[in-house]
Amino acid sequence: MSEVYRALADPTRRRILELLRDREMNAGEIAEHFSLAKPTLSGHFAVLREAGLVSPEKTGTTIVYRLNVSVLEEALMALMGAFKFLDPKSPSRHERGALTEPHKGEG
C-alpha cells in the first residue's frame, strides 16, 4: 500500500491518473499534456505501474495505459479507515462543527 501512497504523492502522477480517468491513452497522448523529458515521464509511468495504479498494454511499439480503479479505491478506503472517516460511531463533520460557516448567498 505504501507504493500507492508514494505514487499519489506526486502532482504529475496525480495528473496522469486524472487524464486516464476519462479514457485509456497511449504514452504519447499523455506526454502532450506535460513539458517533461521522456525519461522523466517514463519514470512516472514506472512508479504508477509498480503501485498497480495503471495497467499498460503494449501493442507493437505503442504502450496504452488505463487506470486501475480498484487499486485506487482500495487505497482511498484504507486511508479513510485509518483516519476513522468510515467508522459509523465517529461523529459526522456536521456534528463536529465543521459546517458552521454560512453558505454563499446566506447572511
N, CA, C and O atoms as CSV, one atom per row, in Angstrom:
chain,resi,resn,atom,element,x,y,z
A,1,MET,N,N,0.811,-1.188,0.000
A,1,MET,CA,C,0.000,0.000,0.000
A,1,MET,C,C,0.858,1.257,0.000
A,1,MET,O,O,0.448,2.284,-0.540
A,2,SER,N,N,2.039,1.191,0.596
A,2,SER,CA,C,2.896,2.378,0.640
A,2,SER,C,C,3.326,2.815,-0.763
A,2,SER,O,O,3.557,4.002,-0.995
A,3,GLU,N,N,3.438,1.852,-1.716
A,3,GLU,CA,C,3.777,2.211,-3.094
A,3,GLU,C,C,2.670,3.067,-3.713
A,3,GLU,O,O,2.943,3.985,-4.487
A,4,VAL,N,N,1.429,2.760,-3.366
A,4,VAL,CA,C,0.297,3.528,-3.892
A,4,VAL,C,C,0.348,4.946,-3.344
A,4,VAL,O,O,0.196,5.904,-4.102
A,5,TYR,N,N,0.560,5.095,-2.046
A,5,TYR,CA,C,0.608,6.426,-1.454
A,5,TYR,C,C,1.795,7.225,-1.992
A,5,TYR,O,O,1.683,8.429,-2.219
A,6,ARG,N,N,2.922,6.560,-2.195
A,6,ARG,CA,C,4.096,7.227,-2.779
A,6,ARG,C,C,3.762,7.722,-4.177
A,6,ARG,O,O,4.114,8.844,-4.540
A,7,ALA,N,N,3.085,6.894,-4.962
A,7,ALA,CA,C,2.719,7.279,-6.321
A,7,ALA,C,C,1.761,8.466,-6.316
A,7,ALA,O,O,1.884,9.372,-7.141
A,8,LEU,N,N,0.811,8.461,-5.389
A,8,LEU,CA,C,-0.188,9.523,-5.320
A,8,LEU,C,C,0.368,10.828,-4.756
A,8,LEU,O,O,-0.257,11.880,-4.895
A,9,ALA,N,N,1.529,10.766,-4.127
A,9,ALA,CA,C,2.106,11.961,-3.514
A,9,ALA,C,C,2.600,12.972,-4.534
A,9,ALA,O,O,2.753,14.149,-4.207
A,10,ASP,N,N,2.849,12.542,-5.748
A,10,ASP,CA,C,3.425,13.428,-6.762
A,10,ASP,C,C,2.329,14.053,-7.633
A,10,ASP,O,O,1.470,13.334,-8.143
A,11,PRO,N,N,2.346,15.378,-7.811
A,11,PRO,CA,C,1.303,16.034,-8.608
A,11,PRO,C,C,1.286,15.612,-10.077
A,11,PRO,O,O,0.217,15.565,-10.685
A,12,THR,N,N,2.430,15.309,-10.651
A,12,THR,CA,C,2.473,14.860,-12.047
A,12,THR,C,C,1.771,13.516,-12.188
A,12,THR,O,O,1.005,13.301,-13.128
A,13,ARG,N,N,2.036,12.616,-11.251
A,13,ARG,CA,C,1.394,11.304,-11.316
A,13,ARG,C,C,-0.104,11.411,-11.062
A,13,ARG,O,O,-0.887,10.682,-11.670
A,14,ARG,N,N,-0.510,12.313,-10.171
A,14,ARG,CA,C,-1.947,12.509,-9.958
A,14,ARG,C,C,-2.608,13.052,-11.224
A,14,ARG,O,O,-3.732,12.667,-11.547
A,15,ARG,N,N,-1.925,13.937,-11.939
A,15,ARG,CA,C,-2.470,14.473,-13.185
A,15,ARG,C,C,-2.594,13.376,-14.241
A,15,ARG,O,O,-3.571,13.348,-14.990
A,16,ILE,N,N,-1.621,12.478,-14.309
A,16,ILE,CA,C,-1.702,11.349,-15.246
A,16,ILE,C,C,-2.937,10.512,-14.937
A,16,ILE,O,O,-3.659,10.105,-15.846
A,17,LEU,N,N,-3.177,10.255,-13.657
A,17,LEU,CA,C,-4.351,9.474,-13.266
A,17,LEU,C,C,-5.644,10.205,-13.627
A,17,LEU,O,O,-6.621,9.578,-14.036
A,18,GLU,N,N,-5.648,11.516,-13.476
A,18,GLU,CA,C,-6.822,12.309,-13.871
A,18,GLU,C,C,-7.099,12.158,-15.366
A,18,GLU,O,O,-8.247,12.004,-15.783
A,19,LEU,N,N,-6.038,12.203,-16.160
A,19,LEU,CA,C,-6.195,12.053,-17.608
A,19,LEU,C,C,-6.758,10.679,-17.955
A,19,LEU,O,O,-7.592,10.550,-18.850
A,20,LEU,N,N,-6.300,9.665,-17.249
A,20,LEU,CA,C,-6.735,8.289,-17.527
A,20,LEU,C,C,-8.117,7.995,-16.959
A,20,LEU,O,O,-8.721,6.976,-17.293
A,21,ARG,N,N,-8.615,8.870,-16.112
A,21,ARG,CA,C,-9.948,8.673,-15.538
A,21,ARG,C,C,-11.007,8.662,-16.639
A,21,ARG,O,O,-11.975,7.904,-16.567
A,22,ASP,N,N,-10.823,9.502,-17.654
A,22,ASP,CA,C,-11.817,9.622,-18.720
A,22,ASP,C,C,-11.688,8.549,-19.794
A,22,ASP,O,O,-12.690,8.071,-20.328
A,23,ARG,N,N,-10.442,8.170,-20.111
A,23,ARG,CA,C,-10.239,7.164,-21.150
A,23,ARG,C,C,-8.807,6.663,-21.099
A,23,ARG,O,O,-7.927,7.318,-20.541
A,24,GLU,N,N,-8.581,5.485,-21.693
A,24,GLU,CA,C,-7.214,4.982,-21.795
A,24,GLU,C,C,-6.478,5.833,-22.823
A,24,GLU,O,O,-7.075,6.349,-23.768
A,25,MET,N,N,-5.184,5.968,-22.622
A,25,MET,CA,C,-4.370,6.804,-23.505
A,25,MET,C,C,-3.016,6.140,-23.713
A,25,MET,O,O,-2.535,5.402,-22.853
A,26,ASN,N,N,-2.407,6.411,-24.865
A,26,ASN,CA,C,-1.048,5.915,-25.059
A,26,ASN,C,C,-0.074,6.918,-24.457
A,26,ASN,O,O,-0.444,8.045,-24.127
A,27,ALA,N,N,1.161,6.494,-24.321
A,27,ALA,CA,C,2.166,7.317,-23.659
A,27,ALA,C,C,2.354,8.658,-24.363
A,27,ALA,O,O,2.557,9.677,-23.703
A,28,GLY,N,N,2.288,8.669,-25.679
A,28,GLY,CA,C,2.449,9.910,-26.432
A,28,GLY,C,C,1.325,10.899,-26.166
A,28,GLY,O,O,1.561,12.100,-26.034
A,29,GLU,N,N,0.101,10.389,-26.088
A,29,GLU,CA,C,-1.048,11.259,-25.788
A,29,GLU,C,C,-0.914,11.877,-24.402
A,29,GLU,O,O,-1.222,13.052,-24.205
A,30,ILE,N,N,-0.461,11.092,-23.462
A,30,ILE,CA,C,-0.263,11.600,-22.097
A,30,ILE,C,C,0.848,12.641,-22.097
A,30,ILE,O,O,0.727,13.688,-21.460
A,31,ALA,N,N,1.924,12.352,-22.808
A,31,ALA,CA,C,3.082,13.253,-22.842
A,31,ALA,C,C,2.722,14.637,-23.388
A,31,ALA,O,O,3.355,15.626,-23.021
A,32,GLU,N,N,1.722,14.715,-24.254
A,32,GLU,CA,C,1.304,16.005,-24.822
A,32,GLU,C,C,0.817,16.982,-23.756
A,32,GLU,O,O,0.782,18.190,-23.991
A,33,HIS,N,N,0.446,16.474,-22.603
A,33,HIS,CA,C,-0.080,17.307,-21.525
A,33,HIS,C,C,1.006,17.810,-20.577
A,33,HIS,O,O,0.711,18.524,-19.619
A,34,PHE,N,N,2.255,17.441,-20.839
A,34,PHE,CA,C,3.349,17.790,-19.937
A,34,PHE,C,C,4.529,18.349,-20.717
A,34,PHE,O,O,4.728,18.024,-21.888
A,35,SER,N,N,5.298,19.186,-20.057
A,35,SER,CA,C,6.543,19.673,-20.661
A,35,SER,C,C,7.723,19.027,-19.937
A,35,SER,O,O,8.608,19.705,-19.417
A,36,LEU,N,N,7.705,17.698,-19.922
A,36,LEU,CA,C,8.741,16.920,-19.251
A,36,LEU,C,C,9.509,16.099,-20.281
A,36,LEU,O,O,8.974,15.740,-21.330
A,37,ALA,N,N,10.767,15.807,-19.971
A,37,ALA,CA,C,11.563,14.937,-20.827
A,37,ALA,C,C,10.968,13.526,-20.790
A,37,ALA,O,O,10.399,13.113,-19.780
A,38,LYS,N,N,11.104,12.800,-21.887
A,38,LYS,CA,C,10.543,11.446,-21.962
A,38,LYS,C,C,11.056,10.528,-20.850
A,38,LYS,O,O,10.270,9.775,-20.274
A,39,PRO,N,N,12.361,10.572,-20.532
A,39,PRO,CA,C,12.823,9.707,-19.431
A,39,PRO,C,C,12.157,10.044,-18.093
A,39,PRO,O,O,11.883,9.153,-17.290
A,40,THR,N,N,11.902,11.328,-17.862
A,40,THR,CA,C,11.234,11.738,-16.618
A,40,THR,C,C,9.812,11.195,-16.579
A,40,THR,O,O,9.371,10.659,-15.563
A,41,LEU,N,N,9.100,11.337,-17.693
A,41,LEU,CA,C,7.732,10.841,-17.775
A,41,LEU,C,C,7.703,9.311,-17.664
A,41,LEU,O,O,6.809,8.746,-17.034
A,42,SER,N,N,8.676,8.655,-18.273
A,42,SER,CA,C,8.776,7.193,-18.172
A,42,SER,C,C,8.957,6.759,-16.721
A,42,SER,O,O,8.425,5.732,-16.300
A,43,GLY,N,N,9.707,7.545,-15.967
A,43,GLY,CA,C,9.889,7.257,-14.545
A,43,GLY,C,C,8.576,7.338,-13.787
A,43,GLY,O,O,8.305,6.522,-12.906
A,44,HIS,N,N,7.757,8.335,-14.139
A,44,HIS,CA,C,6.441,8.462,-13.506
A,44,HIS,C,C,5.551,7.267,-13.861
A,44,HIS,O,O,4.847,6.738,-13.001
A,45,PHE,N,N,5.585,6.846,-15.127
A,45,PHE,CA,C,4.816,5.671,-15.542
A,45,PHE,C,C,5.256,4.435,-14.760
A,45,PHE,O,O,4.426,3.619,-14.358
A,46,ALA,N,N,6.557,4.303,-14.550
A,46,ALA,CA,C,7.091,3.143,-13.825
A,46,ALA,C,C,6.572,3.106,-12.393
A,46,ALA,O,O,6.190,2.046,-11.897
A,47,VAL,N,N,6.555,4.255,-11.731
A,47,VAL,CA,C,6.059,4.310,-10.351
A,47,VAL,C,C,4.576,3.945,-10.310
A,47,VAL,O,O,4.139,3.212,-9.423
A,48,LEU,N,N,3.808,4.454,-11.266
A,48,LEU,CA,C,2.379,4.144,-11.322
A,48,LEU,C,C,2.139,2.661,-11.601
A,48,LEU,O,O,1.225,2.062,-11.035
A,49,ARG,N,N,2.967,2.065,-12.480
A,49,ARG,CA,C,2.843,0.626,-12.771
A,49,ARG,C,C,3.180,-0.198,-11.539
A,49,ARG,O,O,2.448,-1.125,-11.193
A,50,GLU,N,N,4.282,0.132,-10.874
A,50,GLU,CA,C,4.716,-0.615,-9.686
A,50,GLU,C,C,3.662,-0.559,-8.581
A,50,GLU,O,O,3.499,-1.518,-7.826
A,51,ALA,N,N,2.953,0.553,-8.489
A,51,ALA,CA,C,1.913,0.706,-7.481
A,51,ALA,C,C,0.618,0.015,-7.898
A,51,ALA,O,O,-0.301,-0.129,-7.092
A,52,GLY,N,N,0.548,-0.412,-9.158
A,52,GLY,CA,C,-0.652,-1.071,-9.656
A,52,GLY,C,C,-1.770,-0.109,-10.025
A,52,GLY,O,O,-2.902,-0.532,-10.259
A,53,LEU,N,N,-1.463,1.177,-10.076
A,53,LEU,CA,C,-2.489,2.178,-10.370
A,53,LEU,C,C,-2.833,2.270,-11.851
A,53,LEU,O,O,-3.923,2.714,-12.211
A,54,VAL,N,N,-1.910,1.852,-12.706
A,54,VAL,CA,C,-2.181,1.818,-14.140
A,54,VAL,C,C,-1.836,0.441,-14.679
A,54,VAL,O,O,-0.966,-0.259,-14.161
A,55,SER,N,N,-2.542,0.080,-15.728
A,55,SER,CA,C,-2.278,-1.184,-16.412
A,55,SER,C,C,-1.824,-0.858,-17.822
A,55,SER,O,O,-2.603,-0.334,-18.619
A,56,PRO,N,N,-0.561,-1.164,-18.143
A,56,PRO,CA,C,-0.083,-0.904,-19.503
A,56,PRO,C,C,-0.359,-2.096,-20.416
A,56,PRO,O,O,-0.335,-3.250,-19.986
A,57,GLU,N,N,-0.616,-1.794,-21.665
A,57,GLU,CA,C,-0.789,-2.839,-22.671
A,57,GLU,C,C,0.023,-2.436,-23.889
A,57,GLU,O,O,-0.227,-1.397,-24.500
A,58,LYS,N,N,0.988,-3.263,-24.235
A,58,LYS,CA,C,1.858,-2.955,-25.361
A,58,LYS,C,C,1.293,-3.558,-26.638
A,58,LYS,O,O,0.987,-4.748,-26.709
A,59,THR,N,N,1.164,-2.697,-27.645
A,59,THR,CA,C,0.718,-3.120,-28.968
A,59,THR,C,C,1.742,-2.593,-29.959
A,59,THR,O,O,1.758,-1.401,-30.263
A,60,GLY,N,N,2.590,-3.467,-30.461
A,60,GLY,CA,C,3.677,-3.026,-31.330
A,60,GLY,C,C,4.642,-2.167,-30.546
A,60,GLY,O,O,5.205,-2.609,-29.544
A,61,THR,N,N,4.838,-0.934,-31.000
A,61,THR,CA,C,5.743,-0.017,-30.300
A,61,THR,C,C,4.976,0.947,-29.393
A,61,THR,O,O,5.581,1.819,-28.769
A,62,THR,N,N,3.669,0.803,-29.315
A,62,THR,CA,C,2.838,1.713,-28.525
A,62,THR,C,C,2.421,1.058,-27.216
A,62,THR,O,O,2.039,-0.112,-27.184
A,63,ILE,N,N,2.502,1.832,-26.138
A,63,ILE,CA,C,2.021,1.371,-24.840
A,63,ILE,C,C,0.781,2.191,-24.494
A,63,ILE,O,O,0.824,3.420,-24.434
A,64,VAL,N,N,-0.320,1.481,-24.268
A,64,VAL,CA,C,-1.573,2.132,-23.882
A,64,VAL,C,C,-1.768,1.896,-22.394
A,64,VAL,O,O,-1.645,0.774,-21.901
A,65,TYR,N,N,-2.080,2.992,-21.682
A,65,TYR,CA,C,-2.285,2.913,-20.237
A,65,TYR,C,C,-3.757,3.078,-19.909
A,65,TYR,O,O,-4.466,3.863,-20.538
A,66,ARG,N,N,-4.207,2.321,-18.906
A,66,ARG,CA,C,-5.573,2.503,-18.397
A,66,ARG,C,C,-5.496,2.536,-16.879
A,66,ARG,O,O,-4.642,1.895,-16.267
A,67,LEU,N,N,-6.398,3.289,-16.294
A,67,LEU,CA,C,-6.464,3.447,-14.849
A,67,LEU,C,C,-6.993,2.168,-14.211
A,67,LEU,O,O,-7.981,1.597,-14.673
A,68,ASN,N,N,-6.332,1.724,-13.152
A,68,ASN,CA,C,-6.783,0.564,-12.388
A,68,ASN,C,C,-7.558,1.108,-11.179
A,68,ASN,O,O,-6.994,1.317,-10.105
A,69,VAL,N,N,-8.837,1.327,-11.378
A,69,VAL,CA,C,-9.680,1.979,-10.379
A,69,VAL,C,C,-9.740,1.198,-9.078
A,69,VAL,O,O,-9.781,1.804,-8.007
A,70,SER,N,N,-9.747,-0.117,-9.135
A,70,SER,CA,C,-9.889,-0.913,-7.915
A,70,SER,C,C,-8.734,-0.680,-6.946
A,70,SER,O,O,-8.949,-0.639,-5.735
A,71,VAL,N,N,-7.517,-0.526,-7.458
A,71,VAL,CA,C,-6.365,-0.263,-6.577
A,71,VAL,C,C,-6.498,1.119,-5.948
A,71,VAL,O,O,-6.218,1.291,-4.761
A,72,LEU,N,N,-6.917,2.090,-6.726
A,72,LEU,CA,C,-7.104,3.441,-6.220
A,72,LEU,C,C,-8.195,3.464,-5.141
A,72,LEU,O,O,-8.019,4.080,-4.090
A,73,GLU,N,N,-9.309,2.799,-5.405
A,73,GLU,CA,C,-10.393,2.744,-4.424
A,73,GLU,C,C,-9.938,2.076,-3.129
A,73,GLU,O,O,-10.251,2.546,-2.035
A,74,GLU,N,N,-9.202,0.982,-3.261
A,74,GLU,CA,C,-8.724,0.263,-2.082
A,74,GLU,C,C,-7.819,1.151,-1.232
A,74,GLU,O,O,-7.926,1.151,-0.006
A,75,ALA,N,N,-6.932,1.906,-1.874
A,75,ALA,CA,C,-6.016,2.790,-1.151
A,75,ALA,C,C,-6.781,3.908,-0.450
A,75,ALA,O,O,-6.488,4.242,0.698
A,76,LEU,N,N,-7.754,4.480,-1.137
A,76,LEU,CA,C,-8.528,5.565,-0.533
A,76,LEU,C,C,-9.371,5.063,0.633
A,76,LEU,O,O,-9.486,5.738,1.656
A,77,MET,N,N,-9.954,3.891,0.482
A,77,MET,CA,C,-10.749,3.325,1.572
A,77,MET,C,C,-9.865,3.004,2.782
A,77,MET,O,O,-10.268,3.229,3.923
A,78,ALA,N,N,-8.677,2.485,2.536
A,78,ALA,CA,C,-7.754,2.182,3.634
A,78,ALA,C,C,-7.339,3.467,4.350
A,78,ALA,O,O,-7.253,3.497,5.578
A,79,LEU,N,N,-7.087,4.510,3.592
A,79,LEU,CA,C,-6.701,5.787,4.184
A,79,LEU,C,C,-7.850,6.372,5.000
A,79,LEU,O,O,-7.647,6.861,6.112
A,80,MET,N,N,-9.052,6.319,4.444
A,80,MET,CA,C,-10.216,6.824,5.171
A,80,MET,C,C,-10.466,6.011,6.437
A,80,MET,O,O,-10.823,6.565,7.477
A,81,GLY,N,N,-10.279,4.714,6.347
A,81,GLY,CA,C,-10.442,3.863,7.521
A,81,GLY,C,C,-9.400,4.156,8.583
A,81,GLY,O,O,-9.704,4.139,9.776
A,82,ALA,N,N,-8.168,4.426,8.159
A,82,ALA,CA,C,-7.093,4.722,9.107
A,82,ALA,C,C,-7.383,5.987,9.901
A,82,ALA,O,O,-6.989,6.105,11.061
A,83,PHE,N,N,-8.070,6.926,9.276
A,83,PHE,CA,C,-8.416,8.174,9.956
A,83,PHE,C,C,-9.845,8.161,10.496
A,83,PHE,O,O,-10.379,9.192,10.905
A,84,LYS,N,N,-10.449,6.977,10.489
A,84,LYS,CA,C,-11.778,6.739,11.053
A,84,LYS,C,C,-12.878,7.542,10.368
A,84,LYS,O,O,-13.889,7.858,10.995
A,85,PHE,N,N,-12.699,7.874,9.100
A,85,PHE,CA,C,-13.762,8.522,8.340
A,85,PHE,C,C,-14.866,7.528,8.020
A,85,PHE,O,O,-15.992,7.921,7.715
A,86,LEU,N,N,-14.546,6.238,8.089
A,86,LEU,CA,C,-15.530,5.212,7.772
A,86,LEU,C,C,-16.147,4.592,9.010
A,86,LEU,O,O,-16.998,3.711,8.893
A,87,ASP,N,N,-15.739,5.029,10.195
A,87,ASP,CA,C,-16.242,4.469,11.445
A,87,ASP,C,C,-17.653,5.002,11.705
A,87,ASP,O,O,-17.829,6.206,11.890
A,88,PRO,N,N,-18.651,4.128,11.722
A,88,PRO,CA,C,-20.023,4.607,11.919
A,88,PRO,C,C,-20.246,5.232,13.294
A,88,PRO,O,O,-21.223,5.955,13.485
A,89,LYS,N,N,-19.352,4.964,14.262
A,89,LYS,CA,C,-19.502,5.533,15.605
A,89,LYS,C,C,-18.937,6.943,15.709
A,89,LYS,O,O,-19.272,7.682,16.635
A,90,SER,N,N,-18.066,7.323,14.746
A,90,SER,CA,C,-17.468,8.652,14.836
A,90,SER,C,C,-18.483,9.704,14.399
A,90,SER,O,O,-19.302,9.439,13.519
A,91,PRO,N,N,-18.442,10.897,15.001
A,91,PRO,CA,C,-19.404,11.941,14.639
A,91,PRO,C,C,-19.176,12.425,13.214
A,91,PRO,O,O,-18.051,12.423,12.715
A,92,SER,N,N,-20.247,12.834,12.577
A,92,SER,CA,C,-20.130,13.357,11.219
A,92,SER,C,C,-19.421,14.699,11.249
A,92,SER,O,O,-19.226,15.281,12.316
A,93,ARG,N,N,-19.038,15.188,10.081
A,93,ARG,CA,C,-18.400,16.508,10.002
A,93,ARG,C,C,-19.329,17.569,10.558
A,93,ARG,O,O,-18.879,18.492,11.238
A,94,HIS,N,N,-20.616,17.451,10.281
A,94,HIS,CA,C,-21.583,18.423,10.761
A,94,HIS,C,C,-21.646,18.411,12.290
A,94,HIS,O,O,-21.696,19.462,12.928
A,95,GLU,N,N,-21.642,17.213,12.861
A,95,GLU,CA,C,-21.712,17.085,14.313
A,95,GLU,C,C,-20.456,17.621,14.984
A,95,GLU,O,O,-20.517,18.083,16.123
A,96,ARG,N,N,-19.317,17.566,14.295
A,96,ARG,CA,C,-18.063,18.077,14.851
A,96,ARG,C,C,-17.961,19.582,14.697
A,96,ARG,O,O,-17.018,20.186,15.208
A,97,GLY,N,N,-18.923,20.215,13.994
A,97,GLY,CA,C,-18.877,21.662,13.833
A,97,GLY,C,C,-18.119,22.115,12.614
A,97,GLY,O,O,-17.799,23.298,12.491
A,98,ALA,N,N,-17.820,21.196,11.698
A,98,ALA,CA,C,-17.050,21.561,10.510
A,98,ALA,C,C,-17.869,22.390,9.535
A,98,ALA,O,O,-17.309,23.054,8.663
A,99,LEU,N,N,-19.173,22.358,9.671
A,99,LEU,CA,C,-20.023,23.083,8.726
A,99,LEU,C,C,-20.715,24.261,9.381
A,99,LEU,O,O,-21.894,24.509,9.128
A,100,THR,N,N,-19.999,24.987,10.215
A,100,THR,CA,C,-20.612,26.102,10.933
A,100,THR,C,C,-20.624,27.386,10.133
A,100,THR,O,O,-21.377,28.301,10.466
A,101,GLU,N,N,-19.809,27.489,9.078
A,101,GLU,CA,C,-19.800,28.706,8.271
A,101,GLU,C,C,-21.032,28.754,7.401
A,101,GLU,O,O,-21.471,27.718,6.901
A,102,PRO,N,N,-21.614,29.957,7.201
A,102,PRO,CA,C,-22.776,30.059,6.336
A,102,PRO,C,C,-22.402,29.789,4.888
A,102,PRO,O,O,-21.274,30.051,4.471
A,103,HIS,N,N,-23.347,29.269,4.128
A,103,HIS,CA,C,-23.126,29.031,2.708
A,103,HIS,C,C,-23.123,30.340,1.963
A,103,HIS,O,O,-23.652,31.340,2.449
A,104,LYS,N,N,-22.522,30.343,0.766
A,104,LYS,CA,C,-22.528,31.534,-0.059
A,104,LYS,C,C,-23.958,31.955,-0.331
A,104,LYS,O,O,-24.822,31.122,-0.604
A,105,GLY,N,N,-24.195,33.217,-0.256
A,105,GLY,CA,C,-25.514,33.725,-0.528
A,105,GLY,C,C,-26.370,33.838,0.729
A,105,GLY,O,O,-27.453,34.422,0.692
A,106,GLU,N,N,-25.883,33.276,1.856
A,106,GLU,CA,C,-26.604,33.392,3.110
A,106,GLU,C,C,-26.039,34.539,3.912
A,106,GLU,O,O,-24.872,34.897,3.748
A,107,GLY,N,N,-26.821,35.101,4.747
A,107,GLY,CA,C,-26.464,36.282,5.540
A,107,GLY,C,C,-25.444,36.039,6.517
A,107,GLY,O,O,-25.057,36.952,7.247
